[in-house]
Amino acid sequence: MKKIKRVGTKKTTSLPNDKTDKDIQANLQANLELLKDMFKDCSDIVFRTFIAGEQKACLIFVDGFVDTASIELHGLRQLLEEVEIESITAEILKERVISISSISETAELDKVVSNVLKGNTVLLVDGLTKAIIYDAKGGERRTVSEPQTEPTVRGPREGFTEKLRVNTALIRHKIRSNRLKILSKDIGEETQTGIAILYVEGIAAPELVEEVMSRLDRIKIDGILESGYIEEFIEDSPWSMFPQIQNTERPDTVAANLLEGRVAIIVDGTPFVLILPATFWQFFQSSEDYYGRYHIYIFLRLLRISFVFIALTLPGIYTAVTTFHQEMIPTTLLFTIAASREAIPFPMLIEVLIMELSFEALREAGVRLPLVVGQAVGILGAIVIGQAAVEAGIVSAPTVIIVSITGIASFTIPRFNMSISIRMLRFPLIILGSMFGLYGVIIGILFILTHLCKLRSYGVPYFWPLAPMSFKALKDVFLRVPWWAMNRRPDQLVKGDNVRQAAHLIPSPPNADDEGSSS
């Protein structure tokens, strides 16, 4: 598989207190002095000292990261009331005292620091050279709710949250198989952001999983705050405008792609999960396509792809035809366009660019403003500005119509990252159409198609199954055949178990003799 050469800048210097190679000492006070020095001026770090039996002990955690009720119920109360420390050991603390399921121990102070900062609770006891680490994470978190960027009429209403283990649990709830593997790692020198890599063993190609892990291992950066950081580091062609990794807020979308042999990357702190490899046609498919009647969604998918072409080329074709190829326009329509442009002071290129840029600015303003205000600005702003521009003689009415149709067409693309790529590419086509006519538009389209055919995403051709052609896979590109006809997984992705279901005959209606029977 093709590998990228770009990696993050390796950090060469660090603060003196970033890490320490000292082990935990038997003297609790000495350990606390070292830890308090490391956490100097960190007011959210809590050191809860107390007497357990006859020995001094200390709980260390980050305020707001943990569930204090869980700490008190499953650890602190037993230590205060029931333990005689003279005979205590780390094993006894783990096996008989602390009643939390996820528990471990360490003898290194740097691991104590890293675990505290990850939201775990650390117990230090005077006389023990090991620290007890247990998971009592809690605090305020956003609950599972409907995805905001991928709404559907029919389908699950649950979406990912910003908490890593909640997201992995949502996937595990969909795929209840021991073949679903979840690998974990931390990325970011300062943030130590948790990453989970998910795949289905026996379906995903082993070399794909190895390549993903290799690219993740090469990332050296101070912090990861969102999955977009990871995406830019591990994609094949970072200079391309087209997204080569899909992102989604929907657990059902991730589960479906895992069952097709893809790999998912979940990043702690963001609800957007990465799916790879990705193909061009994957960005025009919605999860809802697979939940309704296939007849309806064949029509909707064809409509969607047709409007993608309109969103990309319509302004460029309009500019080219009105500037160079007026003979292609019906005479009546030509007179109408000419009459509407009679008082316009700008050439067609400037007129179209004014409206396109205004429309993009209104759309961006609608996204950044509060929800209720943003909707009003987006809709009313386009209507008012368009009408005012026509009445003022700045642009013509046909241009406003063309730009409006183009904007509506771009809204039919389900994935925002592909939608914005298509929106940006129509500006070069407008310029080419104003300079060379339809020849320029065709040259631009050919250039885009050539670029798409050259792209690869983790060894998979980006324009597959059209380039290279795969007739078997075309049944889920322009069309969506019935589920009983999709009995195999994509050949380009799966190297092992590619049988999705047993071969089925085409369902037939019940016999007339069975009309009155019940089952």
N, C-alpha and C positions, 0 to 999 in steps of 0.2 A: 504494500500500500504506500501511496505517496506520503511523505512526511514533510512537515513544515520545518524551516530552519530557524524561524524567529522564536526566541525565548525571552523571558523577562530579564531585566538587569539584575545580576546577582549582587546581593548586599554584601559589602566588604567590611563595614564597620558596625558596631553595635554599642549600646550604652553599657556601662560597667555592670549594671544591675539587671540586665536582660535575662541572663541565665547564670546558674552556678553549678559547679560539679561536686559540691559538698553533699555528703550524705546526711541523713537525719541523725541527730545525736540523741543520747538517752536523756539529756538535760532539756526539759521543755522550755525553760526560760531562754536558753541559748538559741533554740530553734525559733522561738517567737521574736527574738531580737533581729535575727536574720530576715525573717519574713516581713516584719514591720518595716525594716529598712528597704526591702524590695518594693513594698506597697506604700512607701512614703507619699503623703499627699493624695492618697486614694481613699476618699471619705466613704465610698460605698462598700469597702471591704470591712466585714464584721469579724472581730475576734471575740468570741463568746467564751470566756474562761469560767470554770466552775470546778467544784470538788466532787470527784466520783470515788466513793469509798473513802480512802485515806490519801489518794493521790490527786494532783492537780491535772486538769485536762482542758483542752481548748477546741472549740468548733470554729472553723474558718469558712466563710462563704461570702458571696456577693449579694448585697441587699437588692432585691428586685429580681434576681435570677432564680431564687429558690422558693419553695413552698414552706414557710416557717411552721405551719401546722404539722406538716409531714415530718420535719426535723424534730419537733417536740414530741410527737406521738411515737415515732419509730426509733428514736435514738436518745434524745436528751432525757426523757422521763426515766427510761430504764437505767441510764448511767447515774442519775441522781438518786434513785431510790433502791436499786437492787444489786449494784456491783460492789464487790470487795476487790480493790485494785491490787492487793498484794499478790494474788494468784492469777492476775489477768494476763492474757497474751493477745496478740493480734488475732490468732485463730479463735479464741473464745469470744472476742468482740464480734467477729464476723459470724460465728455460728450460733451464739447464744444470746447476744445483747441487742445488736442493731437488727431490726426486723424489716429491712428494706431489701428487695430482691437483688438489685444491681449493686454489687459491692466488690471492692478490690483493695489491694494494699500496695504501697511503694516505700522504698527506702531512700528516695532521691528528692531533694528539696525542689529541683527544677520541675519535676513532675507534679509536686504539690502545687506550685504556682500555676502551671498550665491547666491543671484540673479545676482549680478555684476559678480561673478566668473563663473556663468553659461552662460554668454554672453548677459544678459538682460541689459537694460539701466534704470537707476534710476534717478528720478527728485526729488530734495529737494528744498523747498521754505521756505524762512524765514517767520515765523509766523504760519506755518502748522506743526502739530504733526504727520503727515502721509507722507510717501514717495510714489510717483507714480512709478510703475514698468511697463515697456512696452517692447515688443519684437521687436527689430530692428536688429536681428542677420544678419550677413553677413560675409564679409571677403573672403579670397581665400579658395575655397574648390574644391576637385576633382569632376568633373561632372560625371553624369551617363554614364557608358561605358560598353562594353562587358566584362563579367567575364573572368578573366585570368586563373582560375583553372578549369573551367567547360565549355570549348568550345563545341558547337554543330554545326552540319551541318544544321539542321532544328530546328527552335525555336526562341523565343525572344532573342534579342541581348543586353538587358539591364541588368545591374547587380547592386548590392548594392554599396553604397558609405560609407564613414566614418561618415556621418551626420545622426543622429537618425531620425529626422523628414522627411528627404528625403526618408529614407528606409520605414518608416511607410506609407508614401504616395504611394510608389510603391506597397505595399501590398493592400492598400485601392483601388488603381486603378484596381487591379485584382479582388478583392471581394467587390463589391459595395452594401453592405448589412449592415443594422443596427445591424445585429446579430454578425458582426465582432467587438469584444471588444478589446480595447487597454488599458491596465493598466500600470501605470508609477510608478517608484520608483528610488531612488538614492542609490548607494552602493559605499562605500569607504570613510573612515574618511577624507582623504585629497583630493582625486580626485573628490568625489561627482559625480561619473559617472552615467549618465542617463541610465536607463534600461526600455525597453518596453516589456510587456508580452502580446502576442496576442493569441486569441482563438475565435472560432465561437460558440456562445451561442446556446445551444440546440443540438449541435453535439459533442463537447468536454465534457467529463465526469466532473461534478462539483468537484468530489473528486480529479481528476487529477489537476485541476487548483488550488485547495486549497493546495495540496501537493507541487506544484511548488512554490507558494507564501511562504509557510512555510519554505522551504529550502532556498529560497532567503533571507528571514528575518533573518535566523540564520548566515548569512555571516557577520563576523566582521573582516575587513581588512583595511589597510591604503589606498590601491588604487586598482582600476580595470583598466587595460590598454588594455585588449583584452578579447574577449568572452571565450578564453581558461581558464582564471582565474575562470569564473563562472562555466564552464564545470567540472573542477576538484572538485569544492565544492559541486555540487548537483548531481553527478552521484551516482548510487547505489553501485557499486563495484570499488572503486578507485584503488585497487591493480591488477585488471584485465588488460591484455594487449589489450583487444578488446574495441573499442570505443562503449559507450552505448548511446551517444547523437550525432546525425548527425549535421554537419555544412555545410552551403551552401552559395554561393554568388548570387544565382538565385532567384528572386522574384517569378517566376512561380513555382519553386520547393516548396517554403514556402507555397504559396497559395494552391497548390495541397494537401500538408500534413495537412494544417488547415482544409480543407474540408473533410479529413478523420478522424478528431477528435483529431489531435495532437495539441500541444502548441508550439509556437515559442517565442524565447527570442532574442530581438535585443539590442545590446550594443552600446552605443554611442562611436564613435572613431574607429570602425572596420567594414569592409564589410561582415564579416562572422557571419551569423545568426544561432542560435542553434535551433534544432527541436527535440522534445521529446514527447513520448517515441520512441525509435528506436529498430528495430529488426535486426538480422544478415543479412537477405536477402535484407534489404533496402539499404545496402551499395553497392550492386552490380547492382542496378537499376539506369538508367540514365533518366533524364527528356525527352531526345530525344526518348526513347522507346515508348512514348505515342503520338508522333507527326507524326510518319510515318506509313507505312503499317505494320499491325501486323504480317503478314507472315514473313517479313524480320527480324523483331525484336525478334520474337520467336527464329529464328536461331541464331541471334547475342547474345541473352541472354544465350542460351544454350552453345554457344561457350565461352562466358565470364566466366560462372561458371565452365566449363571444364578446362579452363586455370588457374582458381584460384587453382584448385586441383593440376595442374602441377606446378604452382609457389610454392606451399607449400611442395610438396613431391618429385619432380623429383630428386633434388640433393641427398636427403636421400636414395631414391630407387636405384639410380645409385651407390652410395657408398656401399650400402648393397649388391647389386647383384655382383659387381666386386670384393668385398672382401670375401664374404661367399657363394654366390650362382652362381658360374660360369656356372654350368650345365644348368641354365635357359637361357643363352645367346646362340643364334645360333652359330654354330661352326665357320663359316666364319667371323662373327662379332667378336667372341672371339679372333681369331687369329689376327685380325686387332687391337683390343684394346691392346692385349698382346705385339704386335710388337711396337705400339706407346709408350708403357710404359717401354720398355726394358731399355732405358737409363735414366729414371726418377729416381732421387735419393730419392724422398719422398714417403711415403705411401699414399694411396688413400685419407685418411682423410685430411692430410696436403695439398695435391694437390688441393682438392676441396675447402678447406677453403681459400687458397691463392687466388684462382680465384674469389670466392664469395666476399671476403673482398675487393679485388681490384675493382671489379665491383661496390660495394656499395660506395667505396671512390670516384670513377669517377662520379657516379651519384650525390653524395653530392657536389662535386666540380663543376659540371655543373649547379647545382641549385644556388650556392652561387656566381658564377662569373657573370659578365654582360651577357645579353641575347645572343648576337651574339657570344661572346667568349665561353660562357657556352655550347652552342650547339656543337661548334667545339670540345671542350674538351671531351664532353660526347661521341660523335660518333667516332671521330678519335682516341681518347685515348683508347677506348675499342678495336678498330681494331689493332692499332699499338702495344699496350701492349700484347694483345692476341697472335698476330703473333710473336712478339719478344720472348715471353715466350716459345712458342712452339719450335722456332728455337734454343733457348738457352738450351733446354732440361730440363726446370724447370717444365713444365706441359705438358700433352699430348693433342693432338688435339681433341679427343672425349670429354675430360673434358671441353675444351673451348666451344664446341658446346652445351653441356648440360647446362653450366652456361649461355650462350647466350639465349638459349630457355627459361630458367627460368626467366631471366631478362625481355624478351619480354612478357612473360605470366603475370608478375606482372604489366606491363603497361596497361593491359586490365581492371584492376579494376578501376571503375570510381572515387571512393573516396580515397583520399590520406591517411587519417588516418587509413582506413582498409588495404590499400595496404602496408603500412609500418609495420603494425602488422603481416600480412602474411609473409613479407620478414624477419622479426626478428624470427618468429617461425620456419622457415626452418632450422636455425642453430642447435637447439636442435635435430631436426629429423636427420640431417646429423651425429651428434655425436652418437645418438642412433643406426643409421644404421651401423656405423663403429664398434660399440661395440657388438651389438646383431643381426645384419643382418636385414632381413625383419621383424622378430619378434619385434625388437626394434622400427622400423618405425610404425608398426601396434599398438604397445603399446602407442607410442606418439600420433597417430591419435585418439585412443580411449580416451586418457586423454584430448585432446583438445575438442572432442565431448562431453565428460562428463561435462567439464567446461562450454561449450556453453549452454548445457541443464540446468545447474544450475543458470545461470545468469538471472536477471530480470531487466527491465528498467521501473521504475515507475509502477510496478505491472504487466507489460506485459512480458510473457516469451520471452527471447531473441531469442530463436530458433523457435518461433512460425512462421508459421503454421505447421512445421514438428513435433515439440515437445512443447505442445501437438498438435496432428494432427487435422487439419481443412481442409477438402476436398474442402469446398467452397472457402477458401482463397488461395488455391494452384493455382487458375487460374491466379494469378498475382505474381508468384514466379519464377518457371522455365519457364513458358509460359507467354505470354501476350495476353489474349483473346481480341476479338474486344470490342470496347467501348459499343456497344449495348448489350453485354453480362455481363457487370459489372454494374448491377443496384442496388447494395447494397454496403454500406461502410463496412470496416473491423469490425467484431463483437467484437474483443478483445479491440478495441479502443473506439467505439461509444456506449454510453449507452442510447441515446435518439433517435434522428431522423437518422436512418440508411438507409433510402431509398434515393439513389442517383438520380434515374430516374425511370420513369414509365416502367413497363415491356414491352419489345419490342419483336415482332416476328423476326425471322431471315430474314433479307432482301432478297428479291427474285428479279431476273432480270426482266426487263419489258417484257410484252407480245410482240410477234412478230407483232401483229396487231397495236401496238403503235409505230412501228419503224419509221414511217414517220411523227409522230405528233411532235409538238413543245410545249414548256411550257414557 
